[in-house]
Amino acid sequence: MPLKTWNTKADFDAAYSDAPFEQDGRPGGTVPIRMGYSRAAWFDYYGKLHPRTFVEVMGWTAGAIGWSPDDRVVVVGCGFGWSVEGFEALGLTQVVGCDTSAWVHTVKGDDEAVDVGAALDRAGVPVRDARRVQAHARAVASSGVGPRSRPSRGVVNDDPFTDDQARRRILASLTGDAGIRPDWVITESVLESLRDAEAVAFADTLRAWGTNLVHCVWPKDDRFPQDAGYNWHTLAEWRALLGGDVFVSMAVGRSRPRETLT
Ligand SMILES: C[S@@+](CC[C@H](N)C(=O)[O-])C[C@H]1O[C@@H](n2cnc3c(N)ncnc32)[C@H](O)[C@@H]1O
């Protein structure tokens, strides 16, 4: 049984509640605008960093295994598929995301504009206030208003850990050919919700499926308070547990120092 499940909006908003929208400052004395798990906030801040970091990792491994923009990439636990969009924007052409969250699949086609307005209301930003106009413009500019999930290939509701049929469905949505092997399998902040034994079994399955297995994780960091309900490990600890896989820190660019990629 995983430590955390992700089937409700509350599950996501609790985990992403600390992401303020105006990273570069807000008027003194005002309440921060907190968007929760929204594409507005993700693209405004994190979406710009995460795909770039991943491409750096691909560059790092390219010497050993080679990498091309046409490589087949599966992002496991992609949420609404925002990183998939980011990777496509950077030139990758064969990327698909899968996620098993009931909430993701219920609301993935819904417009996020209501949530943006609600976040502004919660922060007490009055209608027609200049800050509201700016924040809304910023949300639009960051691709934040509209359906939550706009990947060109959609988000597949399949768990590659389940069985070969599930893995074949994911691949079929990518290439029409269910029999091929992904070049890269990327888990995106999935491991932290699993116990060690679950993480080992999960990674073993994915390692047998893809040519390269990459785990994007939020590492354990004693300098910051971290919710005790997760399975936190440093990158070194994850590497020791799941030796051979590539790890990427998702903490890049935040208020935390950049981690070494490996
Ligand atoms: C912490 S959220 C991360 C969401 C997104 N990747 C991000 O970084 O913002 C973990 C996600 O992994 C998904 N997940 C967990 N186990 C999964 C599995 N075996 N197959 C597909 N998705 C899974 C959950 O539904 C949830 O959306």
The ligand as a MOL file (V3000), in Angstrom:
LIG
                    3D

  0  0  0     0  0            999 V3000
M  V30 BEGIN CTAB
M  V30 COUNTS 27 29 0 0 0
M  V30 BEGIN ATOM
M  V30 1 C 3.3270 13.4860 -6.5600 0
M  V30 2 S 2.2620 13.2270 -7.9270 0 CHG=1
M  V30 3 C 3.3020 13.8930 -9.2190 0
M  V30 4 C 2.5190 14.4990 -10.3480 0
M  V30 5 C 3.4060 15.1450 -11.4070 0
M  V30 6 N 4.2940 14.1780 -11.9670 0
M  V30 7 C 4.2080 16.2840 -10.8180 0
M  V30 8 O 5.4050 16.1160 -10.6140 0
M  V30 9 O 3.6520 17.3450 -10.5540 0 CHG=-1
M  V30 10 C 2.4520 11.4790 -8.2280 0
M  V30 11 C 1.6290 11.0160 -9.4300 0
M  V30 12 O 1.9930 9.6840 -9.7680 0
M  V30 13 C 0.8220 9.0040 -10.1390 0
M  V30 14 N 1.1250 7.5730 -10.0030 0
M  V30 15 C 1.4900 6.9170 -8.8820 0
M  V30 16 N 1.7380 5.6230 -9.1460 0
M  V30 17 C 1.5230 5.4740 -10.4840 0
M  V30 18 C 1.6320 4.3590 -11.3520 0
M  V30 19 N 2.0100 3.1540 -10.9090 0
M  V30 20 N 1.3280 4.5360 -12.6610 0
M  V30 21 C 0.9550 5.7580 -13.1190 0
M  V30 22 N 0.8370 6.8470 -12.3230 0
M  V30 23 C 1.1240 6.6930 -11.0270 0
M  V30 24 C -0.2400 9.5380 -9.1990 0
M  V30 25 O -1.5410 9.3180 -9.6880 0
M  V30 26 C 0.1230 11.0070 -9.1640 0
M  V30 27 O -0.5310 11.7360 -10.1650 0
M  V30 END ATOM
M  V30 BEGIN BOND
M  V30 1 1 1 2
M  V30 2 1 2 3
M  V30 3 1 2 10
M  V30 4 1 3 4
M  V30 5 1 4 5
M  V30 6 1 5 6
M  V30 7 1 5 7
M  V30 8 2 7 8
M  V30 9 1 7 9
M  V30 10 1 10 11
M  V30 11 1 11 12
M  V30 12 1 11 26
M  V30 13 1 12 13
M  V30 14 1 13 14
M  V30 15 1 13 24
M  V30 16 1 14 15
M  V30 17 1 14 23
M  V30 18 2 15 16
M  V30 19 1 16 17
M  V30 20 1 17 18
M  V30 21 2 17 23
M  V30 22 1 18 19
M  V30 23 2 18 20
M  V30 24 1 20 21
M  V30 25 2 21 22
M  V30 26 1 22 23
M  V30 27 1 24 25
M  V30 28 1 24 26
M  V30 29 1 26 27
M  V30 END BOND
M  V30 END CTAB
M  END
